[in-house]
Amino acid sequence: MTYIALSRMIAAVSGIVLTYGLYAQVWKIFNTKSAQDFTLSIILAILFNEIAWLNYGITTTEWPIILITSLNLPAGILMALVHSNSCHNQLHILQF
């Protein structure tokens, strides 16, 4: 097995683990109806990271990177939407 083939395999496995973790967190946020444990900066970092990796995967035509980041990006977007909605609701509650 070549180094590149091994690297692709490691990247695919780590991407699957990361995807599981992101969607598990999104599921927890939806179940608890709270995104208080996340800061906006970490959510933006996740989104930026996934966009950067998707760009890199497309540029280098590496299908594992394209596939995994295409799965991870919606999780980051969902986290951002729920966080935004959660913060908006908290501000609305604080106004009364």
C-alpha positions as CSV (number, residue, x, y, z in Angstrom):
1,M,0.0,0.0,0.0
2,T,1.4,3.4,-1.0
3,Y,1.6,6.3,1.4
4,I,-1.1,8.2,-0.6
5,A,-3.5,5.3,-0.4
6,L,-2.9,5.0,3.3
7,S,-3.4,8.7,3.8
8,R,-6.7,8.6,1.9
9,M,-7.9,5.7,4.0
10,I,-6.9,7.5,7.3
11,A,-8.6,10.7,6.0
12,A,-11.8,8.8,5.2
13,V,-12.0,7.1,8.6
14,S,-11.3,10.3,10.5
15,G,-13.9,12.1,8.4
16,I,-16.5,9.5,9.2
17,V,-15.7,9.8,12.9
18,L,-16.0,13.6,12.6
19,T,-19.3,13.4,10.7
20,Y,-20.7,11.1,13.4
21,G,-19.6,13.6,16.1
22,L,-21.1,16.6,14.3
23,Y,-24.4,15.0,13.7
24,A,-24.6,13.6,17.2
25,Q,-24.1,17.1,18.5
26,V,-26.7,18.5,16.2
27,W,-29.1,15.8,17.4
28,K,-28.4,16.7,21.0
29,I,-29.0,20.4,20.3
30,F,-32.3,19.6,18.7
31,N,-33.3,17.3,21.6
32,T,-32.4,19.8,24.3
33,K,-33.5,22.8,22.3
34,S,-30.4,24.5,23.5
35,A,-27.1,25.5,21.9
36,Q,-25.8,27.3,25.0
37,D,-22.7,25.1,25.2
38,F,-21.5,26.4,21.8
39,T,-20.1,29.8,21.2
40,L,-20.6,31.5,17.8
41,S,-16.8,31.4,17.3
42,I,-16.6,27.6,17.4
43,I,-19.6,27.3,15.0
44,L,-18.0,29.7,12.6
45,A,-14.7,27.9,12.9
46,I,-16.4,24.6,12.0
47,L,-18.2,26.2,9.0
48,F,-15.0,27.8,7.8
49,N,-13.0,24.6,8.3
50,E,-15.5,22.6,6.3
51,I,-15.7,25.2,3.5
52,A,-11.9,25.3,3.3
53,W,-11.6,21.4,3.2
54,L,-14.4,21.3,0.5
55,N,-12.5,23.8,-1.6
56,Y,-9.3,21.8,-1.1
57,G,-11.0,18.6,-2.1
58,I,-12.5,20.1,-5.2
59,T,-9.2,21.7,-6.2
60,T,-7.2,18.4,-5.7
61,T,-10.2,16.2,-6.9
62,E,-9.9,14.0,-3.8
63,W,-13.3,12.3,-3.6
64,P,-13.0,11.3,0.1
65,I,-12.5,14.9,1.1
66,I,-15.3,16.1,-1.1
67,L,-17.7,13.4,0.2
68,I,-17.0,13.9,3.9
69,T,-17.1,17.7,3.8
70,S,-20.3,17.6,1.7
71,L,-21.8,15.6,4.6
72,N,-20.3,17.8,7.4
73,L,-21.2,21.2,5.9
74,P,-24.9,20.7,6.5
75,A,-24.3,19.8,10.1
76,G,-22.3,23.0,10.6
77,I,-25.1,25.0,8.9
78,L,-27.7,23.4,11.2
79,M,-25.6,24.2,14.2
80,A,-25.4,27.8,13.1
81,L,-29.1,28.1,12.5
82,V,-30.1,26.5,15.8
83,H,-27.5,28.7,17.7
84,S,-28.9,31.8,15.9
85,N,-32.5,30.8,16.8
86,S,-31.5,30.0,20.4
87,C,-29.8,33.3,20.9
88,H,-32.7,35.2,19.3
89,N,-35.1,33.5,21.6
90,Q,-33.0,34.2,24.7
91,L,-32.8,37.9,23.8
92,H,-36.5,38.0,23.2
93,I,-37.1,36.4,26.7
94,L,-34.7,38.9,28.3
95,Q,-36.6,41.9,26.8
96,F,-39.8,41.1,28.9
